[in-house]
Amino acid sequence: MAFPSATLQPIGLRHGIRHCPGGDDPMPCVNLGFGGKTYYVDPANGLDTNDGLMPYQAALGHGPWLTLTYAFSAVSPLGRAVAGTKGAYHDYLVVLPGTYQALETWPLDIPNSKNSIHVIGAAMPGFDSPSIGSDTNFHATEATLRIYGKDVSIEGLKIYGPTGNFPVVEINGELAVLRHNWIYGRAAGGNGINIPVAGTGWFSRIEHNWIDVYTNARMAILLDEQSNHVLDNIIHSNGGGIDVTANGCWNRIEYNRIYKAMGNFTLDFGIRLQNLALQNLIDENKIGDAELGTSLVMRQLYDLSAAVSNFFGRNYKLGCYQAAPAGINLAGDLITDGGPGSGYSRD
């Protein structure tokens, strides 16, 4: 039986076992005998009474699950490290196209009993990729997705936020990876991604995501933990870009593009380093127009701790095309570490 056209081939040896969705290997999602298994979930054709081991209904009880709530629950075998059956490798959950909304229970939790799993949607999230939540049918005021398991990756999904001040995604387990997702914070919602200090979300990676936050004073990324890597994200925010708290130390923030989401808002700041945030590397980020601080310096890089013991590389201004005067204004200028118009604010 042919696989659906949008189904990925996550097992590709040329791409490695750790990260291999959307590759060029023409083989379906199969168990290659390395210990980990591939499971499937389908919001239209699945059943939570299935075993989850086939992308279509092959026989009674042998087909995809229906809900992510069940797939992440303690009942399902997904991500359960059982001696002699799992080995050293990882389980995959292939999220087939559709909207995961009406039958889900919010927040969606990946519990700490679910370690070393890769949740895979599309190679890049688009209009036909799997959607957690809906743009028109809002879910209740809890976080959409909370990760407690260790070594969990989420890739290729559209994830819509709630209507209240709760994050779209919250990382509470170490070694998490968010890659190639569209994180959508609603106009009445909360932050895009939270890594809270209570959750031990160390050594996690947030990379190659598109993060939209449409509430004034909310953050695209609240980084309240240590030793994380925020790399090459496009951040579209009506509030703040990346907020590094007093607990945020030894993080790397590189190659991100940060700018305001709508013309009638002003970006509060591009990257903020709060008091006691130490030993962070801020390099090669491009940041659009932001608010002016009390020193009348634009808060593209906004450092309440006077930037002691943090490292700044080449961060640049993003410009916006202006009809008059013609050309691109304020683009490509280096954001330096002081002086009027530098983009570096210490107030």
C-alpha positions as YAML, in Angstrom:
chain: A
units: angstrom
residues:
- id: 1
  name: MET
  ca: [0.00, 0.00, 0.00]
- id: 2
  name: ALA
  ca: [1.32, 3.41, -0.90]
- id: 3
  name: PHE
  ca: [2.24, 5.81, 1.86]
- id: 4
  name: PRO
  ca: [0.49, 9.22, 1.96]
- id: 5
  name: SER
  ca: [2.38, 11.82, -0.04]
- id: 6
  name: ALA
  ca: [2.96, 14.01, 3.00]
- id: 7
  name: THR
  ca: [4.36, 11.17, 5.11]
- id: 8
  name: LEU
  ca: [8.01, 11.67, 5.91]
- id: 9
  name: GLN
  ca: [10.77, 9.12, 5.71]
- id: 10
  name: PRO
  ca: [12.42, 9.76, 9.08]
- id: 11
  name: ILE
  ca: [14.80, 6.79, 8.97]
- id: 12
  name: GLY
  ca: [17.57, 7.67, 6.57]
- id: 13
  name: LEU
  ca: [21.02, 6.32, 7.28]
- id: 14
  name: ARG
  ca: [22.76, 9.12, 5.41]
- id: 15
  name: HIS
  ca: [21.17, 11.57, 7.82]
- id: 16
  name: GLY
  ca: [22.00, 9.64, 10.96]
- id: 17
  name: ILE
  ca: [19.72, 8.27, 13.62]
- id: 18
  name: ARG
  ca: [19.65, 11.40, 15.80]
- id: 19
  name: HIS
  ca: [18.16, 13.70, 13.17]
- id: 20
  name: CYS
  ca: [16.90, 12.39, 9.89]
- id: 21
  name: PRO
  ca: [13.43, 13.66, 8.84]
- id: 22
  name: GLY
  ca: [12.73, 14.98, 5.38]
- id: 23
  name: GLY
  ca: [15.78, 13.40, 3.80]
- id: 24
  name: ASP
  ca: [16.37, 12.11, 0.32]
- id: 25
  name: ASP
  ca: [16.24, 8.40, 1.18]
- id: 26
  name: PRO
  ca: [13.18, 6.86, -0.54]
- id: 27
  name: MET
  ca: [12.43, 4.41, 2.23]
- id: 28
  name: PRO
  ca: [9.32, 4.53, 4.44]
- id: 29
  name: CYS
  ca: [9.25, 4.84, 8.19]
- id: 30
  name: VAL
  ca: [10.33, 1.39, 9.32]
- id: 31
  name: ASN
  ca: [11.91, -0.28, 12.31]
- id: 32
  name: LEU
  ca: [15.46, -1.11, 11.25]
- id: 33
  name: GLY
  ca: [16.06, -3.27, 14.29]
- id: 34
  name: PHE
  ca: [18.21, -0.81, 16.23]
- id: 35
  name: GLY
  ca: [15.95, -0.94, 19.29]
- id: 36
  name: GLY
  ca: [13.83, 2.20, 18.79]
- id: 37
  name: LYS
  ca: [10.46, 2.08, 17.03]
- id: 38
  name: THR
  ca: [8.46, 4.36, 14.73]
- id: 39
  name: TYR
  ca: [4.91, 5.23, 15.78]
- id: 40
  name: TYR
  ca: [2.22, 7.20, 13.94]
- id: 41
  name: VAL
  ca: [-0.67, 9.43, 14.87]
- id: 42
  name: ASP
  ca: [-3.46, 10.53, 12.49]
- id: 43
  name: PRO
  ca: [-6.23, 12.96, 13.65]
- id: 44
  name: ALA
  ca: [-8.65, 11.80, 10.95]
- id: 45
  name: ASN
  ca: [-8.11, 8.06, 10.54]
- id: 46
  name: GLY
  ca: [-6.44, 6.89, 13.75]
- id: 47
  name: LEU
  ca: [-7.74, 5.06, 16.82]
- id: 48
  name: ASP
  ca: [-6.27, 5.29, 20.29]
- id: 49
  name: THR
  ca: [-6.97, 1.58, 20.64]
- id: 50
  name: ASN
  ca: [-4.43, 0.88, 17.88]
- id: 51
  name: ASP
  ca: [-0.81, -0.05, 18.46]
- id: 52
  name: GLY
  ca: [0.43, 3.07, 16.62]
- id: 53
  name: LEU
  ca: [2.86, 1.05, 14.51]
- id: 54
  name: MET
  ca: [1.40, 1.65, 11.03]
- id: 55
  name: PRO
  ca: [0.55, 4.91, 9.20]
- id: 56
  name: TYR
  ca: [-2.75, 3.42, 7.98]
- id: 57
  name: GLN
  ca: [-5.26, 0.94, 9.35]
- id: 58
  name: ALA
  ca: [-3.77, -2.40, 8.30]
- id: 59
  name: ALA
  ca: [-5.72, -4.74, 10.56]
- id: 60
  name: LEU
  ca: [-7.77, -4.68, 13.73]
- id: 61
  name: GLY
  ca: [-5.70, -2.83, 16.31]
- id: 62
  name: HIS
  ca: [-2.81, -2.30, 13.88]
- id: 63
  name: GLY
  ca: [-2.71, 1.32, 12.71]
- id: 64
  name: PRO
  ca: [-2.06, 4.91, 13.83]
- id: 65
  name: TRP
  ca: [-3.17, 6.50, 17.07]
- id: 66
  name: LEU
  ca: [-5.81, 9.23, 16.95]
- id: 67
  name: THR
  ca: [-4.62, 11.83, 19.45]
- id: 68
  name: LEU
  ca: [-1.35, 13.28, 20.66]
- id: 69
  name: THR
  ca: [-2.81, 13.19, 24.17]
- id: 70
  name: TYR
  ca: [-2.81, 9.41, 24.01]
- id: 71
  name: ALA
  ca: [0.50, 9.18, 22.16]
- id: 72
  name: PHE
  ca: [2.22, 11.16, 24.94]
- id: 73
  name: SER
  ca: [0.37, 9.39, 27.77]
- id: 74
  name: ALA
  ca: [1.79, 6.79, 30.13]
- id: 75
  name: VAL
  ca: [-0.49, 4.18, 28.54]
- id: 76
  name: SER
  ca: [1.31, 4.20, 25.21]
- id: 77
  name: PRO
  ca: [4.74, 2.56, 24.80]
- id: 78
  name: LEU
  ca: [6.19, 5.61, 23.03]
- id: 79
  name: GLY
  ca: [9.53, 6.63, 24.48]
- id: 80
  name: ARG
  ca: [9.47, 4.08, 27.25]
- id: 81
  name: ALA
  ca: [12.99, 2.81, 27.86]
- id: 82
  name: VAL
  ca: [12.58, -0.90, 28.53]
- id: 83
  name: ALA
  ca: [15.75, -2.93, 28.94]
- id: 84
  name: GLY
  ca: [16.25, -5.31, 26.07]
- id: 85
  name: THR
  ca: [13.65, -3.75, 23.78]
- id: 86
  name: LYS
  ca: [14.69, -0.17, 23.23]
- id: 87
  name: GLY
  ca: [18.43, -0.25, 23.23]
- id: 88
  name: ALA
  ca: [20.48, 2.90, 22.85]
- id: 89
  name: TYR
  ca: [18.40, 4.49, 20.09]
- id: 90
  name: HIS
  ca: [15.30, 6.64, 19.94]
- id: 91
  name: ASP
  ca: [11.61, 6.29, 19.18]
- id: 92
  name: TYR
  ca: [9.96, 8.36, 16.46]
- id: 93
  name: LEU
  ca: [6.41, 9.70, 16.48]
- id: 94
  name: VAL
  ca: [5.38, 10.66, 12.95]
- id: 95
  name: VAL
  ca: [2.59, 13.25, 13.14]
- id: 96
  name: LEU
  ca: [0.52, 12.83, 10.00]
- id: 97
  name: PRO
  ca: [-1.14, 15.91, 8.40]
- id: 98
  name: GLY
  ca: [-4.26, 17.33, 10.00]
- id: 99
  name: THR
  ca: [-5.39, 19.44, 12.95]
- id: 100
  name: TYR
  ca: [-4.86, 18.11, 16.46]
- id: 101
  name: GLN
  ca: [-7.41, 20.13, 18.38]
- id: 102
  name: ALA
  ca: [-10.95, 18.97, 19.23]
- id: 103
  name: LEU
  ca: [-10.07, 15.65, 20.90]
- id: 104
  name: GLU
  ca: [-6.89, 16.79, 22.65]
- id: 105
  name: THR
  ca: [-6.52, 17.61, 26.35]
- id: 106
  name: TRP
  ca: [-4.66, 20.85, 27.14]
- id: 107
  name: PRO
  ca: [-1.93, 21.33, 27.97]
- id: 108
  name: LEU
  ca: [-0.32, 18.57, 25.96]
- id: 109
  name: ASP
  ca: [2.35, 17.14, 28.23]
- id: 110
  name: ILE
  ca: [5.27, 14.93, 27.28]
- id: 111
  name: PRO
  ca: [5.91, 13.47, 30.75]
- id: 112
  name: ASN
  ca: [9.29, 12.75, 32.27]
- id: 113
  name: SER
  ca: [8.69, 9.04, 31.64]
- id: 114
  name: LYS
  ca: [8.95, 9.73, 27.89]
- id: 115
  name: ASN
  ca: [12.63, 10.14, 27.08]
- id: 116
  name: SER
  ca: [14.54, 10.07, 23.80]
- id: 117
  name: ILE
  ca: [11.69, 10.53, 21.35]
- id: 118
  name: HIS
  ca: [11.52, 12.53, 18.14]
- id: 119
  name: VAL
  ca: [8.17, 14.06, 17.19]
- id: 120
  name: ILE
  ca: [8.21, 14.70, 13.45]
- id: 121
  name: GLY
  ca: [5.73, 16.53, 11.26]
- id: 122
  name: ALA
  ca: [6.93, 18.05, 7.99]
- id: 123
  name: ALA
  ca: [10.46, 18.91, 6.90]
- id: 124
  name: MET
  ca: [9.39, 22.57, 7.15]
- id: 125
  name: PRO
  ca: [6.04, 23.74, 8.55]
- id: 126
  name: GLY
  ca: [3.72, 25.10, 5.88]
- id: 127
  name: PHE
  ca: [0.02, 25.50, 5.30]
- id: 128
  name: ASP
  ca: [-0.48, 21.76, 4.86]
- id: 129
  name: SER
  ca: [1.74, 20.60, 7.71]
- id: 130
  name: PRO
  ca: [0.35, 19.08, 10.94]
- id: 131
  name: SER
  ca: [-1.14, 21.65, 13.29]
- id: 132
  name: ILE
  ca: [-1.34, 21.46, 17.08]
- id: 133
  name: GLY
  ca: [-4.26, 23.68, 17.91]
- id: 134
  name: SER
  ca: [-6.19, 25.82, 15.46]
- id: 135
  name: ASP
  ca: [-6.14, 29.41, 14.25]
- id: 136
  name: THR
  ca: [-9.93, 29.64, 14.47]
- id: 137
  name: ASN
  ca: [-10.95, 27.24, 17.26]
- id: 138
  name: PHE
  ca: [-9.05, 28.48, 20.31]
- id: 139
  name: HIS
  ca: [-8.21, 26.12, 23.15]
- id: 140
  name: ALA
  ca: [-8.33, 26.96, 26.82]
- id: 141
  name: THR
  ca: [-5.89, 29.14, 28.72]
- id: 142
  name: GLU
  ca: [-3.11, 26.65, 29.40]
- id: 143
  name: ALA
  ca: [0.17, 26.17, 27.64]
- id: 144
  name: THR
  ca: [-0.19, 24.27, 24.38]
- id: 145
  name: LEU
  ca: [2.79, 21.91, 24.73]
- id: 146
  name: ARG
  ca: [4.95, 21.19, 27.77]
- id: 147
  name: ILE
  ca: [8.05, 19.00, 27.53]
- id: 148
  name: TYR
  ca: [9.20, 17.18, 30.67]
- id: 149
  name: GLY
  ca: [10.98, 14.23, 29.09]
- id: 150
  name: LYS
  ca: [14.72, 14.22, 28.49]
- id: 151
  name: ASP
  ca: [16.18, 14.30, 24.97]
- id: 152
  name: VAL
  ca: [12.87, 15.09, 23.22]
- id: 153
  name: SER
  ca: [12.80, 16.79, 19.82]
- id: 154
  name: ILE
  ca: [9.84, 18.52, 18.17]
- id: 155
  name: GLU
  ca: [10.16, 19.18, 14.46]
- id: 156
  name: GLY
  ca: [8.09, 20.40, 11.53]
- id: 157
  name: LEU
  ca: [4.86, 21.39, 13.31]
- id: 158
  name: LYS
  ca: [2.59, 24.42, 13.49]
- id: 159
  name: ILE
  ca: [1.88, 25.03, 17.17]
- id: 160
  name: TYR
  ca: [-0.79, 27.58, 18.09]
- id: 161
  name: GLY
  ca: [-0.84, 29.23, 21.49]
- id: 162
  name: PRO
  ca: [-3.69, 29.62, 23.98]
- id: 163
  name: THR
  ca: [-5.82, 32.71, 24.53]
- id: 164
  name: GLY
  ca: [-4.37, 33.55, 27.96]
- id: 165
  name: ASN
  ca: [-0.96, 34.46, 29.32]
- id: 166
  name: PHE
  ca: [0.56, 31.00, 28.97]
- id: 167
  name: PRO
  ca: [3.43, 30.03, 26.66]
- id: 168
  name: VAL
  ca: [2.91, 28.19, 23.41]
- id: 169
  name: VAL
  ca: [5.74, 25.76, 24.26]
- id: 170
  name: GLU
  ca: [7.39, 25.21, 27.64]
- id: 171
  name: ILE
  ca: [10.63, 23.24, 27.96]
- id: 172
  name: ASN
  ca: [11.06, 21.58, 31.36]
- id: 173
  name: GLY
  ca: [13.39, 18.73, 30.42]
- id: 174
  name: GLU
  ca: [17.04, 18.86, 29.44]
- id: 175
  name: LEU
  ca: [18.40, 18.22, 25.96]
- id: 176
  name: ALA
  ca: [15.19, 19.27, 24.21]
- id: 177
  name: VAL
  ca: [15.29, 20.33, 20.56]
- id: 178
  name: LEU
  ca: [12.75, 22.59, 18.83]
- id: 179
  name: ARG
  ca: [13.57, 22.70, 15.15]
- id: 180
  name: HIS
  ca: [11.78, 23.87, 12.01]
- id: 181
  name: ASN
  ca: [8.51, 24.71, 13.78]
- id: 182
  name: TRP
  ca: [6.09, 27.59, 13.44]
- id: 183
  name: ILE
  ca: [5.36, 28.84, 16.97]
- id: 184
  name: TYR
  ca: [2.28, 31.08, 16.90]
- id: 185
  name: GLY
  ca: [1.45, 33.21, 19.96]
- id: 186
  name: ARG
  ca: [-2.04, 34.69, 19.72]
- id: 187
  name: ALA
  ca: [-2.93, 38.36, 20.09]
- id: 188
  name: ALA
  ca: [-4.35, 37.64, 23.56]
- id: 189
  name: GLY
  ca: [-1.80, 34.95, 24.44]
- id: 190
  name: GLY
  ca: [1.53, 34.59, 26.20]
- id: 191
  name: ASN
  ca: [5.17, 34.03, 25.33]
- id: 192
  name: GLY
  ca: [6.25, 31.91, 22.39]
- id: 193
  name: ILE
  ca: [8.76, 29.61, 24.16]
- id: 194
  name: ASN
  ca: [9.55, 29.45, 27.87]
- id: 195
  name: ILE
  ca: [12.53, 27.66, 29.42]
- id: 196
  name: PRO
  ca: [11.73, 28.24, 33.12]
- id: 197
  name: VAL
  ca: [14.29, 27.93, 35.87]
- id: 198
  name: ALA
  ca: [12.18, 25.37, 37.75]
- id: 199
  name: GLY
  ca: [12.14, 22.98, 34.81]
- id: 200
  name: THR
  ca: [15.85, 22.13, 34.39]
- id: 201
  name: GLY
  ca: [15.71, 22.71, 30.62]
- id: 202
  name: TRP
  ca: [19.50, 22.71, 30.25]
- id: 203
  name: PHE
  ca: [21.45, 22.03, 27.06]
- id: 204
  name: SER
  ca: [18.41, 22.53, 24.84]
- id: 205
  name: ARG
  ca: [18.40, 23.87, 21.29]
- id: 206
  name: ILE
  ca: [15.89, 26.26, 19.70]
- id: 207
  name: GLU
  ca: [16.88, 26.48, 16.06]
- id: 208
  name: HIS
  ca: [15.49, 27.32, 12.64]
- id: 209
  name: ASN
  ca: [12.01, 28.15, 13.96]
- id: 210
  name: TRP
  ca: [9.61, 30.86, 12.88]
- id: 211
  name: ILE
  ca: [8.25, 32.45, 16.08]
- id: 212
  name: ASP
  ca: [5.30, 34.87, 15.93]
- id: 213
  name: VAL
  ca: [4.14, 36.70, 19.09]
- id: 214
  name: TYR
  ca: [1.30, 39.17, 18.70]
- id: 215
  name: THR
  ca: [0.82, 40.41, 22.28]
- id: 216
  name: ASN
  ca: [2.50, 43.61, 23.41]
- id: 217
  name: ALA
  ca: [4.95, 42.99, 26.30]
- id: 218
  name: ARG
  ca: [5.15, 39.22, 25.70]
- id: 219
  name: MET
  ca: [8.45, 37.58, 24.77]
- id: 220
  name: ALA
  ca: [9.20, 35.38, 21.79]
- id: 221
  name: ILE
  ca: [11.67, 33.40, 23.96]
- id: 222
  name: LEU
  ca: [11.98, 33.62, 27.74]
- id: 223
  name: LEU
  ca: [15.34, 32.06, 28.60]
- id: 224
  name: ASP
  ca: [15.43, 31.41, 32.35]
- id: 225
  name: GLU
  ca: [17.95, 28.58, 32.28]
- id: 226
  name: GLN
  ca: [21.56, 27.78, 31.48]
- id: 227
  name: SER
  ca: [23.66, 26.35, 28.66]
- id: 228
  name: ASN
  ca: [21.10, 26.54, 25.86]
- id: 229
  name: HIS
  ca: [21.62, 27.37, 22.19]
- id: 230
  name: VAL
  ca: [19.23, 29.72, 20.34]
- id: 231
  name: LEU
  ca: [20.26, 29.60, 16.71]
- id: 232
  name: ASP
  ca: [18.99, 31.01, 13.41]
- id: 233
  name: ASN
  ca: [15.36, 31.70, 14.34]
- id: 234
  name: ILE
  ca: [13.09, 34.25, 12.66]
- id: 235
  name: ILE
  ca: [11.36, 36.16, 15.46]
- id: 236
  name: HIS
  ca: [8.35, 38.32, 14.70]
- id: 237
  name: SER
  ca: [7.25, 40.04, 17.93]
- id: 238
  name: ASN
  ca: [5.03, 42.84, 19.19]
- id: 239
  name: GLY
  ca: [6.70, 42.58, 22.60]
- id: 240
  name: GLY
  ca: [10.27, 41.46, 23.20]
- id: 241
  name: GLY
  ca: [12.56, 39.17, 21.27]
- id: 242
  name: ILE
  ca: [14.82, 37.04, 23.50]
- id: 243
  name: ASP
  ca: [14.69, 37.75, 27.24]
- id: 244
  name: VAL
  ca: [17.62, 36.31, 29.24]
- id: 245
  name: THR
  ca: [16.86, 36.41, 32.97]
- id: 246
  name: ALA
  ca: [19.18, 36.46, 35.99]
- id: 247
  name: ASN
  ca: [19.31, 32.65, 35.81]
- id: 248
  name: GLY
  ca: [20.25, 32.66, 32.13]
- id: 249
  name: CYS
  ca: [23.97, 31.97, 31.99]
- id: 250
  name: TRP
  ca: [26.32, 30.26, 29.50]
- id: 251
  name: ASN
  ca: [23.78, 30.48, 26.69]
- id: 252
  name: ARG
  ca: [24.62, 31.01, 23.01]
- id: 253
  name: ILE
  ca: [22.33, 33.31, 21.00]
- id: 254
  name: GLU
  ca: [23.46, 33.42, 17.39]
- id: 255
  name: TYR
  ca: [22.24, 34.23, 13.88]
- id: 256
  name: ASN
  ca: [18.68, 35.18, 14.87]
- id: 257
  name: ARG
  ca: [16.53, 37.71, 12.98]
- id: 258
  name: ILE
  ca: [14.35, 39.76, 15.32]
- id: 259
  name: TYR
  ca: [11.85, 42.43, 14.28]
- id: 260
  name: LYS
  ca: [8.43, 43.81, 15.18]
- id: 261
  name: ALA
  ca: [5.39, 41.88, 14.04]
- id: 262
  name: MET
  ca: [3.09, 44.75, 13.03]
- id: 263
  name: GLY
  ca: [3.61, 48.31, 11.88]
- id: 264
  name: ASN
  ca: [1.53, 49.89, 14.66]
- id: 265
  name: PHE
  ca: [3.66, 48.31, 17.41]
- id: 266
  name: THR
  ca: [7.22, 48.95, 18.55]
- id: 267
  name: LEU
  ca: [9.52, 46.09, 19.46]
- id: 268
  name: ASP
  ca: [10.25, 46.53, 23.20]
- id: 269
  name: PHE
  ca: [13.76, 45.11, 22.75]
- id: 270
  name: GLY
  ca: [15.60, 42.69, 20.55]
- id: 271
  name: ILE
  ca: [17.70, 40.83, 23.14]
- id: 272
  name: ARG
  ca: [17.60, 41.71, 26.83]
- id: 273
  name: LEU
  ca: [20.18, 40.55, 29.39]
- id: 274
  name: GLN
  ca: [18.74, 41.03, 32.84]
- id: 275
  name: ASN
  ca: [20.77, 41.63, 35.97]
- id: 276
  name: LEU
  ca: [23.11, 38.72, 36.84]
- id: 277
  name: ALA
  ca: [22.84, 37.10, 33.41]
- id: 278
  name: LEU
  ca: [26.47, 36.08, 32.88]
- id: 279
  name: GLN
  ca: [28.76, 34.40, 30.35]
- id: 280
  name: ASN
  ca: [26.27, 34.53, 27.47]
- id: 281
  name: LEU
  ca: [27.48, 34.75, 23.87]
- id: 282
  name: ILE
  ca: [25.47, 37.17, 21.69]
- id: 283
  name: ASP
  ca: [26.77, 37.02, 18.13]
- id: 284
  name: GLU
  ca: [25.67, 37.58, 14.51]
- id: 285
  name: ASN
  ca: [22.09, 38.54, 15.35]
- id: 286
  name: LYS
  ca: [20.16, 41.02, 13.19]
- id: 287
  name: ILE
  ca: [17.63, 43.18, 15.01]
- id: 288
  name: GLY
  ca: [15.08, 45.68, 13.72]
- id: 289
  name: ASP
  ca: [13.91, 48.98, 15.18]
- id: 290
  name: ALA
  ca: [13.21, 48.84, 18.93]
- id: 291
  name: GLU
  ca: [12.06, 51.25, 21.62]
- id: 292
  name: LEU
  ca: [14.34, 53.96, 22.93]
- id: 293
  name: GLY
  ca: [15.63, 53.64, 26.46]
- id: 294
  name: THR
  ca: [15.99, 56.54, 28.92]
- id: 295
  name: SER
  ca: [19.43, 57.17, 27.46]
- id: 296
  name: LEU
  ca: [17.73, 57.62, 24.04]
- id: 297
  name: VAL
  ca: [19.58, 54.60, 22.71]
- id: 298
  name: MET
  ca: [17.54, 52.04, 20.82]
- id: 299
  name: ARG
  ca: [17.06, 48.81, 22.76]
- id: 300
  name: GLN
  ca: [18.19, 46.38, 20.11]
- id: 301
  name: LEU
  ca: [20.59, 44.96, 22.68]
- id: 302
  name: TYR
  ca: [19.28, 45.89, 26.12]
- id: 303
  name: ASP
  ca: [21.50, 45.02, 29.07]
- id: 304
  name: LEU
  ca: [20.39, 45.81, 32.61]
- id: 305
  name: SER
  ca: [23.62, 44.41, 34.06]
- id: 306
  name: ALA
  ca: [25.88, 46.76, 32.08]
- id: 307
  name: ALA
  ca: [27.06, 43.75, 30.09]
- id: 308
  name: VAL
  ca: [29.68, 42.55, 32.57]
- id: 309
  name: SER
  ca: [30.96, 39.05, 31.79]
- id: 310
  name: ASN
  ca: [28.86, 38.60, 28.64]
- id: 311
  name: PHE
  ca: [30.35, 38.28, 25.16]
- id: 312
  name: PHE
  ca: [29.17, 40.30, 22.18]
- id: 313
  name: GLY
  ca: [30.19, 39.60, 18.61]
- id: 314
  name: ARG
  ca: [28.98, 41.23, 15.41]
- id: 315
  name: ASN
  ca: [25.29, 42.07, 15.84]
- id: 316
  name: TYR
  ca: [23.64, 44.14, 13.11]
- id: 317
  name: LYS
  ca: [20.62, 46.34, 12.47]
- id: 318
  name: LEU
  ca: [17.81, 45.14, 10.28]
- id: 319
  name: GLY
  ca: [16.39, 47.93, 8.10]
- id: 320
  name: CYS
  ca: [13.01, 48.50, 6.53]
- id: 321
  name: TYR
  ca: [12.56, 49.81, 3.00]
- id: 322
  name: GLN
  ca: [11.38, 53.43, 2.95]
- id: 323
  name: ALA
  ca: [9.80, 55.08, -0.09]
- id: 324
  name: ALA
  ca: [11.19, 58.48, 0.88]
- id: 325
  name: PRO
  ca: [14.06, 58.78, 1.24]
- id: 326
  name: ALA
  ca: [14.62, 55.89, -1.11]
- id: 327
  name: GLY
  ca: [16.66, 52.90, -0.06]
- id: 328
  name: ILE
  ca: [17.11, 50.78, 3.02]
- id: 329
  name: ASN
  ca: [17.43, 52.74, 6.24]
- id: 330
  name: LEU
  ca: [19.49, 51.56, 9.21]
- id: 331
  name: ALA
  ca: [20.33, 48.22, 7.62]
- id: 332
  name: GLY
  ca: [23.67, 46.50, 7.99]
- id: 333
  name: ASP
  ca: [25.09, 48.88, 10.62]
- id: 334
  name: LEU
  ca: [27.03, 47.17, 13.36]
- id: 335
  name: ILE
  ca: [25.39, 47.31, 16.80]
- id: 336
  name: THR
  ca: [28.39, 48.28, 18.92]
- id: 337
  name: ASP
  ca: [28.89, 48.39, 22.66]
- id: 338
  name: GLY
  ca: [28.19, 52.04, 23.34]
- id: 339
  name: GLY
  ca: [27.45, 55.49, 22.00]
- id: 340
  name: PRO
  ca: [24.33, 57.22, 20.68]
- id: 341
  name: GLY
  ca: [22.58, 55.22, 18.00]
- id: 342
  name: SER
  ca: [24.63, 52.11, 18.68]
- id: 343
  name: GLY
  ca: [21.61, 50.03, 19.56]
- id: 344
  name: TYR
  ca: [23.11, 49.06, 22.89]
- id: 345
  name: SER
  ca: [21.17, 50.34, 25.91]
- id: 346
  name: ARG
  ca: [22.13, 50.17, 29.57]
- id: 347
  name: ASP
  ca: [19.31, 52.08, 31.24]
...
